Amino acid sequence: MSNTSTASTTSGTLTIVASFTAKPGQERRLREELDAMVAPSLAEEGCLGYRPYADPARPDRMIIVEEWVDAAALEHHFTLPHFARVAKALDEILDEPFTLRRLTDVPA
């Protein structure tokens, strides 16, 4: 486990906050689809963390916080079959396009 902590503080890592808003009645499916992305994403080389969170006050809203070794690892993630599958499902589920915020480490 300490290797992950060390890697996550290495300069050049990329943290992504992806935000999603489900159409009315699609909240459960959104949660299921995002949960299904965790294991295959964590198995990718270059993925340091991948965790969905639900908004307790707004069941239609979720975020995923992802951490990647670099931008190339994230770009590779976007080309994989599990991402293509969820992207297609999200087209049906989401009330609005999802957003991605790209964050980098702040130098000490």
NUDO-871317 format. One line per 3 residues: for each residue x, z, y of N, C-alpha, C. Coordinates in steps of 0.001 Angstrom, whole numbers, padded with zeros to 6 digits. Atoms other than C-alpha are relative to their C-alpha. Layout:
N
X,Z,Y,X,Z,Y,X,Z,Y ~ ...;
END
This chain:
108
000806,000000,-001199,000000,000000,000000,000851,000000,001267 ~ -000804,-000044,-001210,002795,000663,002444,000480,-001375,000419 ~ -000388,001355,-000372,003802,-003010,002279,-001024,-000636,000922;
001045,000549,-000855,000447,-003973,003793,000108,000574,001406 ~ -000113,-000614,-001317,000897,-001475,006615,001189,-000557,000759 ~ -001178,000552,-000646,004374,-002749,007331,-000261,-001423,000456;
000262,001389,-000336,003242,-006354,007254,-000970,-000112,001160 ~ 001007,000117,-001042,000287,-005690,009542,000556,000302,001386 ~ -000575,-000293,-001306,002571,-004435,012299,001097,-000987,000369;
-001011,001007,-000287,004946,-007382,012080,-000501,-000916,001109 ~ 000429,000898,-001066,004902,-009535,015197,-000400,-001337,-000595 ~ 000482,001280,000487,003068,-012782,014754,-001258,000103,-000829;
001249,-000112,000744,000177,-011355,012769,-001156,-000343,000914 ~ 001171,000440,-000729,-003223,-012576,013787,-001204,000778,-000504 ~ 001231,-000697,000347,-006379,-010463,013837,-001160,-000818,000538;
001188,000781,-000352,-009725,-012245,013878,-001207,000921,-000047 ~ 001295,-000658,000015,-013075,-010768,014820,-001040,-001117,000051 ~ 001032,001029,000105,-015838,-013100,013647,-001358,000682,000108;
001315,-000606,-000254,-019371,-012308,014895,-001105,-000941,-000456 ~ 001099,000762,000580,-022590,-013435,013229,-001340,000620,000375 ~ 001368,-000456,-000242,-026297,-013185,014132,-000927,-000813,-000893;
000884,000658,000959,-028820,-013963,011402,-001342,-000351,000629 ~ 001385,000315,-000348,-032148,-015687,011859,-000888,001116,-000529 ~ 000930,-001001,000533,-035145,-013370,011399,-000296,-000283,-001482;
000250,000122,001425,-035605,-012717,007683,001220,-000391,-000817 ~ -001212,000417,000704,-032048,-013828,006822,001098,001074,-000008 ~ -000992,-001066,-000122,-030303,-010478,007358,000663,000328,-001344;
-000540,-000355,001315,-029893,-009663,003663,000902,-001116,-000528 ~ -000813,001125,000471,-028613,-013141,002822,001319,-000068,000756 ~ -001241,-000019,-000774,-026076,-012929,005658,000961,001020,-000587;
-000851,-001061,000559,-024757,-009660,004250,000574,-000424,-001351 ~ -000450,000431,001327,-024565,-011101,000723,001060,-001096,000102 ~ -000957,001093,-000145,-022764,-014260,001851,001340,000499,000538;
-001249,-000510,-000554,-020211,-012365,003932,000711,000908,-000990 ~ -000612,-000852,001028,-019635,-009794,001182,000679,-000841,-001078 ~ -000560,000875,001031,-018988,-012668,-001260,001327,-000627,000441;
-001246,000572,-000506,-016111,-013833,000958,001187,000953,-000126 ~ -001076,-000992,-000046,-014110,-010614,000680,001043,-000230,-001095 ~ -000972,000101,001101,-012503,-010936,-002771,000814,-001295,000037;
-000832,001200,-000017,-011487,-014612,-002577,000903,-000090,001231 ~ -000840,000028,-001198,-010183,-014180,000962,001202,000930,-000153 ~ -001106,-000932,000206,-008112,-011108,000085,001002,-000535,-001022;
-000890,000585,001008,-006660,-013079,-002846,000892,-001096,000580 ~ -000797,001056,-000620,-005291,-015706,-000463,001357,000540,000443 ~ -001306,-000357,-000531,-001598,-015610,000282,-000096,-000062,001520;
000058,-000022,-001457,-001291,-014628,003917,-001135,000820,000569 ~ 001093,-000852,-000473,-004454,-012516,004105,000402,001457,-000179 ~ -000375,-001410,000018,-003632,-008923,005010,-001216,000917,-000002;
001214,-000801,-000039,-007209,-007705,005484,-001198,-000868,000281 ~ 001225,000790,-000172,-010771,-008972,005352,-001169,000940,-000297 ~ 001046,-001000,000210,-013684,-006604,005901,-001212,-000259,000890;
001233,000155,-000791,-017310,-007134,006966,-000522,001364,000467 ~ 000646,-001193,-000560,-019148,-004595,009131,-001396,-000388,000466 ~ 001372,000213,-000464,-022868,-004298,009854,-000245,000857,001234;
000412,-000753,-001187,-024345,-003188,013182,-001211,000841,-000403 ~ 001122,-000828,000450,-026569,-000191,012297,-001224,-000086,000911 ~ 001120,000107,-000942,-028700,-000754,015402,-000638,-001387,-000016;
000478,001390,000031,-029103,-004516,014813,000304,-000591,-001374 ~ -000285,000496,001350,-029418,-005484,011126,000233,-001500,-000078 ~ -000243,001444,-000010,-029268,-009152,012120,001432,-000350,000413;
-001359,000255,-000483,-025682,-008749,013418,001044,000602,-000931 ~ -001147,-000454,000785,-022469,-008487,011453,001271,-000568,000619 ~ -001311,000544,-000350,-018783,-008947,012110,000888,000079,-001238;
-001084,-000125,000973,-015791,-009563,009901,001270,000175,000806 ~ -001318,-000187,-000585,-012409,-008204,010910,000995,-000476,-001051 ~ -000963,000615,000908,-009662,-010282,009338,001396,000174,000573;
-001384,-000029,-000465,-005894,-009970,009487,000804,-000975,-000859 ~ -000768,001062,000646,-003567,-012863,008664,001454,000104,000433 ~ -001430,-000078,-000339,000212,-013112,008554,000340,-000898,001177;
-000234,000905,-001121,000058,-016029,010990,-001160,-000988,000110 ~ 001069,000967,-000227,-002136,-018803,012352,-000084,-001033,-001122 ~ 000006,000980,001090,-001101,-021158,009538,-000796,000523,-001195;
000759,-000582,001111,-002541,-018771,006930,-001496,-000064,000294 ~ 001412,000094,-000384,-005837,-018671,008841,-000487,-001440,-000112 ~ 000398,001407,000077,-005945,-022453,009140,-000158,-000445,-001453;
000126,000324,001425,-005354,-022730,005387,-001311,000573,-000560 ~ 001254,-000657,000415,-008270,-020298,004822,-001193,-000913,000283 ~ 001112,000866,-000389,-010555,-022733,006647,-000130,-001244,-000883;
000034,001202,000848,-009695,-025499,004131,-000437,000287,-001435 ~ 000246,-000369,001398,-010555,-023587,000940,-001477,-000089,-000385 ~ 001387,000175,000462,-013703,-024056,-001186,-000929,001162,000338;
000899,-001120,-000303,-015056,-020523,-000642,-000382,000018,001481 ~ 000359,000073,-001415,-014904,-021029,003130,-001007,-001130,000232 ~ 000931,001133,-000148,-016619,-024432,002879,-001394,000390,-000485;
001287,-000414,000542,-019362,-022881,000746,-000728,000930,000972 ~ 000656,-000938,-000906,-020042,-020019,003156,-000364,-000683,001313 ~ 000316,000714,-001246,-019900,-022345,006181,-001316,-000757,-000146;
001252,000714,000253,-022672,-024433,004636,-001185,000969,-000024 ~ 001065,-001008,000053,-024761,-021317,003900,-000298,000548,001397 ~ 000201,-000547,-001341,-024218,-020003,007437,-000796,-000946,000885;
000797,000965,-000759,-025681,-023215,008841,-001495,000274,-000171 ~ 001412,-000304,000282,-028980,-022157,007227,-000401,001396,000472 ~ 000276,-001418,-000223,-028714,-018412,007924,000052,000408,001469;
-000283,-000515,-001343,-027445,-018059,011482,-000988,-000481,001049 ~ 000871,000291,-001131,-029589,-017921,014596,000747,-000737,001103 ~ -000867,000633,-000992,-026651,-019137,016701,001363,-000191,-000654;
-001327,000186,000608,-023131,-020420,015944,000805,001299,000033 ~ -000835,-001206,000010,-020710,-017692,014905,001150,-000173,000978 ~ -001127,000023,-000933,-017870,-016770,017239,001227,000597,-000666;
-001282,-000528,000476,-014209,-016123,016504,000817,000455,001203 ~ -000951,-000482,-001007,-011962,-013963,018639,001329,000143,-000702 ~ -001338,-000082,000555,-008260,-014341,017938,000794,001005,000820;
-000747,-001066,-000662,-006193,-011257,018735,001400,000078,-000599 ~ -001360,-000175,000483,-002458,-010687,018498,000487,001392,000386 ~ -000588,-001310,-000293,-000331,-007552,018525,000501,000051,001432;
-000538,-000224,-001343,000576,-006107,021902,001423,000552,-000166 ~ -001378,-000499,000133,004359,-005683,022242,000096,001450,000474 ~ -000178,-001426,-000334,005447,-002043,022355,000744,000165,001294;
END
